[in-house]
Amino acid sequence: MRISSTLHDSIVDGPGLRYVVFTQGCPHRCLGCHNPGTHDPLGGREVGVEEIIADMLRNPLTDGLTLSGGEPFSQAEDAAKIARAAREAGLNVWCFTGWTLEELREMPEAQVLLQEVDVLVDGPYVEAERSLNLQWRGSGNQRVIQL
């Protein structure tokens, strides 16, 4: 799997103490993105899914997994394997995406990951709708959806 980085013990990427996987590669390239270094699909580094899972499960205090980006749905199959392992370990799974839920439901390749996500934060970042008052999102068009 191509990732930008991982983060242990995040408290800003969903509720509780979270393990975050920042996937590498994003087709949306939103103006004002807070993570523009993840846009290039050839950037970052290759890491084995099993290595990511083992790293995620090291901390018994972790409450959940957050898949962010980049665009996790661009690597839906690998991201789904990580999400499935998280859920099997009793962790909740959040996923941030630039696509809307409606768009994802029309993408056959996205279904494998959608089935493993508990909460989806959807929609592209729109700089004109930026707000610092929104919990878990950067712009007013984005939604936090319990799946």
C-alpha positions, 0 to 999 in steps of 0.5 A: 500500500502506498502511504504518506505516513501513519500517526499514533495517538491522534486526538483530532482525527475522530473521537478518542485515541486514534491510529491514522493512516494517511494514504498517498495519492489524491485525484481531488487536489482540493484548493487549500487542502491541509495535506497537499503532500499526499496528492502525488500518487507516486509520492510517499512510500510502499508499506505492507498491509500486514505491517500497518495492521501490526503497528496499529494493534501495538497500542492497547489504548487505541480506540479507533482507526482513521483512514485519511489522505490522500484519498483512501478510496483510491486504494480501497482494497488495501484500506479495507483489509486494514479497516477489517482488522481494526474492526476485528480488534474492536476498534471503530473505523472512520474514513475521510474522503473527497467523494460524497457517499452518493458518488461512492455508492456508484463506484463498484471498487469502493464497496469493499471499503464502505462495508468496513467503515463506521463513520464517513466524512465525505465531500471535497474540501471547499475553501470558500466554505472553510470553517474552524467551528466544524467538528471533524471537517474543514468546510461546510459542505462536508458531512459526518455520516454514521454508516 
